Amino acid sequence: MDTKKIIQTLAYLAWKQEGHVMDNMKAYKLMWLADRYHVRQYGRTITGDSYFALPHGIIPSDAKHLLENNRTKLRLSREYRDAYLAVLPGRRYRAVTQPDLKAFSDSDQDALDKVIEKLKAAGAEAISVNGQRIIASARRT
């Protein structure tokens, strides 16, 4: 598991949103869909995060801990997270600087961009309901 990659993925997702602000739940859904798409296309996830099924859907464990200021099993300083992400009230966060694109392979960026392109305007609930179908159609294009 690569903490830097998780932080960079969260920053990448928020950076592509208006005002660079993103709802945590939407970020979790987009991250899961990008990881799922990537593992089906290339045999590995982007982030390496562990996912858990909770009542509101699948949640990336360490991404959730990072955005909720909880301890994680990851070995990375809070300063690194704070250099890229600002935790906001109301379960939202903001990318404070452009993500480090060197953290991503071309296929990582392609998968993230496909998910963002298809679901940028959707809310977390709509992504939960329609995300898999939309991403499945992206694989065919």
Solvent accessible surface area in square Angstrom, and as a share of the most:
residue,aa,sasa,rsa
1,M,106,0.47
2,D,71,0.37
3,T,12,0.07
4,K,101,0.43
5,K,28,0.12
6,I,0,0.00
7,I,1,0.00
8,Q,1,0.00
9,T,1,0.00
10,L,0,0.00
11,A,0,0.00
12,Y,5,0.02
13,L,0,0.00
14,A,0,0.00
15,W,75,0.26
16,K,77,0.33
17,Q,22,0.10
18,E,166,0.74
19,G,50,0.48
20,H,63,0.28
21,V,42,0.24
22,M,5,0.02
23,D,56,0.29
24,N,6,0.03
25,M,57,0.26
26,K,20,0.08
27,A,0,0.00
28,Y,5,0.02
29,K,11,0.05
30,L,0,0.00
31,M,0,0.00
32,W,44,0.15
33,L,2,0.01
34,A,1,0.01
35,D,3,0.02
36,R,56,0.20
37,Y,7,0.03
38,H,0,0.00
39,V,62,0.36
40,R,124,0.45
41,Q,79,0.35
42,Y,110,0.42
43,G,62,0.59
44,R,101,0.37
45,T,47,0.28
46,I,6,0.03
47,T,3,0.02
48,G,34,0.32
49,D,10,0.05
50,S,36,0.23
51,Y,55,0.21
52,F,114,0.47
53,A,90,0.70
54,L,82,0.41
55,P,133,0.83
56,H,141,0.63
57,G,26,0.25
58,I,56,0.28
59,I,5,0.03
60,P,0,0.00
61,S,17,0.11
62,D,1,0.01
63,A,0,0.00
64,K,53,0.23
65,H,61,0.27
66,L,20,0.10
67,L,2,0.01
68,E,48,0.22
69,N,69,0.36
70,N,67,0.34
71,R,226,0.82
72,T,39,0.23
73,K,138,0.59
74,L,25,0.13
75,R,231,0.84
76,L,59,0.29
77,S,58,0.37
78,R,124,0.45
79,E,125,0.56
80,Y,49,0.19
81,R,14,0.05
82,D,69,0.36
83,A,54,0.42
84,Y,36,0.14
85,L,1,0.01
86,A,25,0.19
87,V,52,0.30
88,L,41,0.20
89,P,114,0.72
90,G,64,0.61
91,R,164,0.60
92,R,98,0.36
93,Y,0,0.00
94,R,90,0.33
95,A,2,0.02
96,V,58,0.33
97,T,56,0.33
98,Q,96,0.43
99,P,7,0.05
100,D,50,0.26
101,L,73,0.37
102,K,182,0.77
103,A,33,0.25
104,F,17,0.07
105,S,45,0.29
106,D,128,0.66
107,S,25,0.16
108,D,0,0.00
109,Q,47,0.21
110,D,54,0.28
111,A,0,0.00
112,L,0,0.00
113,D,55,0.28
114,K,49,0.21
115,V,0,0.00
116,I,10,0.05
117,E,134,0.60
118,K,81,0.34
119,L,3,0.02
120,K,96,0.41
121,A,109,0.84
122,A,26,0.21
123,G,41,0.39
124,A,21,0.16
125,E,142,0.63
126,A,41,0.32
127,I,3,0.02
128,S,56,0.36
129,V,113,0.65
130,N,47,0.24
131,G,0,0.00
132,Q,86,0.38
133,R,152,0.56
134,I,36,0.18
135,I,4,0.02
136,A,24,0.19
137,S,39,0.25
138,A,1,0.01
139,R,82,0.30
140,R,183,0.67
141,T,129,0.75
